Amino acid sequence: MHPILIDFGTHVLPLLGERHLFLPTYGALFAAGTVLALFWFVARARGLGYAHEPVFNAAFYGLIGGLLGAKATLILVDWRFYLENPAEILGTLRSAGVLMGGVIVGALVFVLYARSRGLPVLRLGDALVAPLALAQGIGRIGCFAAGCCYGVPSKSGFCAVTFTDPESMIPPGLLGVPLVPTQLLQMANDLLLAFLLTVLWRRGVKPDGTVLALYVLLYSLTRGIIEFWRGDAERGVWFGGHVSTSQVLCVLGILLGAFLLARIRTHGEARARVA
């Protein structure tokens, strides 16, 4: 609804020519959510007795990997377009990309770095997922402000939102059309998930990795359902446009979360019997 937070006007820049300079609302909220989640996670890890530097670095490198992974996935999904229009790759700087791709790459970077420093991946993963869900929820407010991740036209008009700002990422043909507020639905889902994961973590749910596995399972399930009301096809659609790239990844996430949960709990029970 408000894509530009601060407008600096149009200026002529060396080598770049005339450019409209502004601070996007999405970028500001994404940065705020990321910083909040990062420091919340580090505080949790320090409370568990781990040093500040390695856990901070693990989260920071995971964040960088997630950002690059989200944009790389977006480019891969529509590789023909970017191959024909390579200059448009710079345009992905303003795009969130495919979040599910970013989560996967970011998680891999986090795991690899944590293992290289001898950190317990599952225990830290339990501490990380609630801050991650919070950051995602705050980021969705930014999506709502920018007009990205928009929903399909609402048939009933109930709880629908209408975008009118031409600076938003809503296609011109959908400006003024009541849309399903998928950004707000995802925000509510992420914040509710952050609350649930916080309760489970504070209760010390065991074995280690259980909270992490539940995040992967529940986020993938709920995100996959909300995707049915998403109207932005730029992220890629399959099977005649009925399934999005994110939903394909969500199915994999559901399988992975269920597998991790079963494996973690089975190993936990086996260790308990030995003890």
C-alpha positions in Angstrom: 0.0 0.0 0.0 3.0 2.3 0.6 5.9 1.0 -1.5 8.2 4.0 -1.0 9.1 4.9 2.6 11.4 7.8 1.8 11.5 9.5 -1.7 14.8 11.2 -2.5 13.6 12.4 -5.9 15.1 12.0 -9.4 18.8 12.7 -9.9 21.4 12.4 -12.6 24.1 10.0 -11.5 27.6 9.6 -13.1 27.6 6.6 -15.5 24.0 5.7 -14.5 22.1 8.6 -15.9 18.8 9.7 -14.5 17.6 7.6 -11.6 14.7 7.7 -9.2 16.2 7.3 -5.7 14.1 6.1 -2.8 14.1 3.9 0.3 11.6 1.1 -0.3 9.4 0.2 2.6 10.0 -3.5 1.9 13.7 -3.1 2.2 13.4 -1.2 5.5 11.1 -3.8 7.1 13.1 -6.7 5.8 16.2 -5.3 7.3 14.5 -4.5 10.6 13.1 -8.1 10.8 16.4 -9.6 9.9 18.4 -7.6 12.5 15.8 -8.3 15.2 15.8 -12.1 14.4 19.6 -12.2 14.3 20.1 -10.6 17.7 17.3 -12.7 19.2 18.9 -15.9 18.0 22.4 -14.9 19.2 20.9 -14.0 22.7 19.3 -17.5 22.8 22.5 -19.2 21.7 24.5 -17.3 24.4 21.9 -18.3 26.9 22.7 -21.9 26.0 26.4 -21.3 26.7 27.8 -20.8 23.2 30.2 -18.0 22.2 28.9 -15.0 20.4 31.2 -14.9 17.4 30.6 -18.4 15.9 26.9 -18.4 16.3 26.6 -14.9 14.9 28.7 -15.8 11.9 26.7 -19.0 11.3 23.5 -16.9 11.3 25.0 -14.1 9.2 26.4 -16.4 6.5 23.2 -18.3 6.5 21.4 -15.0 5.9 23.7 -14.1 3.0 23.2 -17.5 1.5 19.5 -17.2 1.8 19.4 -13.8 0.0 21.5 -15.2 -2.8 19.6 -18.4 -3.0 16.2 -16.7 -3.2 17.3 -14.6 -6.1 19.1 -17.4 -7.8 16.0 -19.6 -7.6 13.9 -16.8 -9.2 16.4 -16.5 -12.1 16.5 -20.3 -12.6 12.7 -20.6 -12.6 12.5 -18.0 -15.4 15.9 -18.6 -17.0 14.8 -18.1 -20.6 13.6 -14.6 -19.8 16.8 -13.6 -18.0 18.9 -15.2 -20.7 17.2 -13.0 -23.3 17.3 -10.0 -21.0 20.4 -10.2 -18.9 20.1 -6.6 -17.8 16.9 -7.6 -15.9 19.0 -9.6 -13.5 19.8 -6.3 -11.8 16.1 -5.9 -11.3 16.1 -8.8 -8.9 17.8 -6.5 -6.3 14.3 -5.1 -5.7 12.7 -8.5 -5.6 12.5 -10.9 -2.6 13.0 -13.8 -5.0 11.7 -17.3 -4.2 11.7 -17.4 -0.4 11.6 -21.2 -0.2 14.7 -21.4 -2.4 16.4 -18.9 -0.1 15.5 -20.9 3.0 17.0 -24.0 1.6 20.3 -22.4 0.5 20.5 -20.4 3.8 19.9 -23.6 5.8 22.7 -25.4 3.9 25.1 -22.6 4.5 24.2 -22.4 8.2 24.6 -26.2 8.7 28.0 -26.3 6.8 29.4 -23.4 8.8 28.1 -24.7 12.1 29.6 -28.1 11.5 32.9 -26.6 10.5 33.0 -24.9 13.9 31.9 -27.9 15.9 28.5 -26.3 16.8 25.5 -28.5 17.5 23.3 -28.0 14.5 20.1 -29.5 15.9 20.2 -27.6 19.2 21.0 -24.3 17.5 18.4 -25.0 14.8 15.8 -25.3 17.6 16.8 -21.8 18.9 16.9 -20.3 15.4 13.5 -21.2 13.9 11.3 -18.9 16.0 13.4 -15.8 15.2 13.4 -16.9 11.6 9.6 -17.1 11.5 9.4 -13.7 13.1 11.6 -12.2 10.5 9.5 -13.8 7.8 6.4 -12.3 9.3 7.8 -8.8 9.5 9.0 -9.2 5.9 5.5 -10.0 4.8 4.4 -6.6 6.0 7.0 -5.2 3.6 5.5 -7.4 0.9 2.1 -5.9 1.6 3.5 -2.4 1.4 5.3 -3.1 -1.9 2.5 -5.0 -3.5 4.6 -8.1 -4.2 3.4 -11.6 -3.4 -0.2 -10.4 -4.2 -3.2 -12.7 -4.3 -5.7 -13.6 -6.9 -8.8 -11.5 -7.5 -11.3 -12.0 -4.7 -14.6 -13.5 -5.9 -16.6 -12.5 -2.9 -14.7 -9.3 -1.9 -14.7 -10.5 1.7 -11.5 -9.3 3.5 -10.1 -8.3 0.1 -7.6 -5.5 -0.4 -7.3 -3.1 -3.3 -4.0 -1.6 -4.4 -4.0 1.8 -6.2 -0.4 3.0 -6.1 1.2 2.8 -9.5 4.6 2.5 -7.8 3.6 -0.8 -6.3 4.5 -4.1 -7.9 0.9 -4.9 -8.7 0.4 -5.3 -12.4 -1.4 -2.3 -13.9 -4.4 -4.5 -14.9 -4.9 -5.4 -11.2 -4.7 -1.9 -9.8 -8.1 -1.2 -8.2 -9.1 -4.8 -8.3 -10.0 -6.5 -4.9 -7.4 -9.1 -4.2 -7.0 -11.9 -1.6 -4.5 -10.4 1.0 -2.1 -13.3 0.8 0.7 -11.1 2.3 -1.3 -10.6 5.4 -2.4 -14.2 5.6 1.2 -15.3 5.4 2.2 -12.7 8.0 -0.3 -13.9 10.4 0.7 -17.5 9.8 4.4 -16.7 10.3 3.8 -14.8 13.5 1.6 -17.5 14.9 4.3 -20.1 14.0 6.9 -17.9 15.8 4.7 -17.9 18.9 4.1 -21.7 18.8 7.8 -22.4 18.3 8.8 -20.1 21.1 6.5 -21.9 23.5 7.9 -25.3 22.5 11.5 -24.0 22.8 10.9 -22.5 26.2 9.4 -25.8 27.4 12.6 -27.5 26.4 11.0 -30.0 24.0 13.3 -32.9 23.4 15.1 -34.5 21.6 17.2 -31.7 20.1 16.0 -30.9 16.6 12.3 -31.4 17.3 11.4 -27.7 17.2 13.4 -27.4 14.0 11.6 -30.3 12.4 8.2 -29.0 13.4 9.1 -25.6 11.8 10.1 -27.2 8.5 6.9 -29.4 8.5 4.4 -26.7 9.6 5.8 -23.9 7.6 5.9 -26.0 4.4 2.3 -27.2 5.0 0.8 -23.8 5.7 2.8 -22.0 3.0 1.8 -24.6 0.4 -1.9 -24.0 1.3 -1.7 -20.2 1.1 0.1 -20.5 -2.3 -3.2 -21.5 -3.8 -4.4 -17.9 -3.4 -1.2 -16.3 -4.8 -1.7 -14.5 -8.0 1.9 -13.7 -9.0 3.1 -16.2 -11.5 6.6 -14.7 -11.9 8.0 -17.3 -9.4 7.1 -20.1 -11.8 4.1 -22.4 -12.2 3.9 -26.0 -13.2 1.4 -28.6 -14.3 -0.7 -26.2 -16.4 -0.4 -23.3 -13.9 -1.9 -25.3 -11.0 1.2 -25.6 -8.9 3.9 -23.0 -8.1 7.6 -23.5 -7.7 7.2 -22.8 -4.0 4.5 -25.5 -3.7 6.9 -28.0 -5.2 9.5 -27.0 -2.6 6.8 -27.1 0.1 6.1 -30.8 -0.7 9.7 -31.5 -0.3 9.7 -29.5 2.9 6.8 -31.5 4.3 8.6 -34.8 3.5 11.8 -33.5 4.9 10.2 -32.2 8.1 8.3 -35.5 8.7 11.5 -37.5 8.0 13.5 -35.4 10.4 10.8 -35.5 13.1 10.6 -39.3 12.9 14.3 -39.8 12.8 15.1 -37.5 15.6 12.4 -39.0 17.9 13.5 -42.5 17.0 17.1 -41.8 17.8 16.1 -40.0 21.0 14.1 -43.0 22.2 17.0 -45.3 21.4 19.4 -43.2 23.4 17.0 -43.1 26.3 16.7 -46.9 26.3 20.5 -47.3 26.3 20.8 -44.8 29.2 
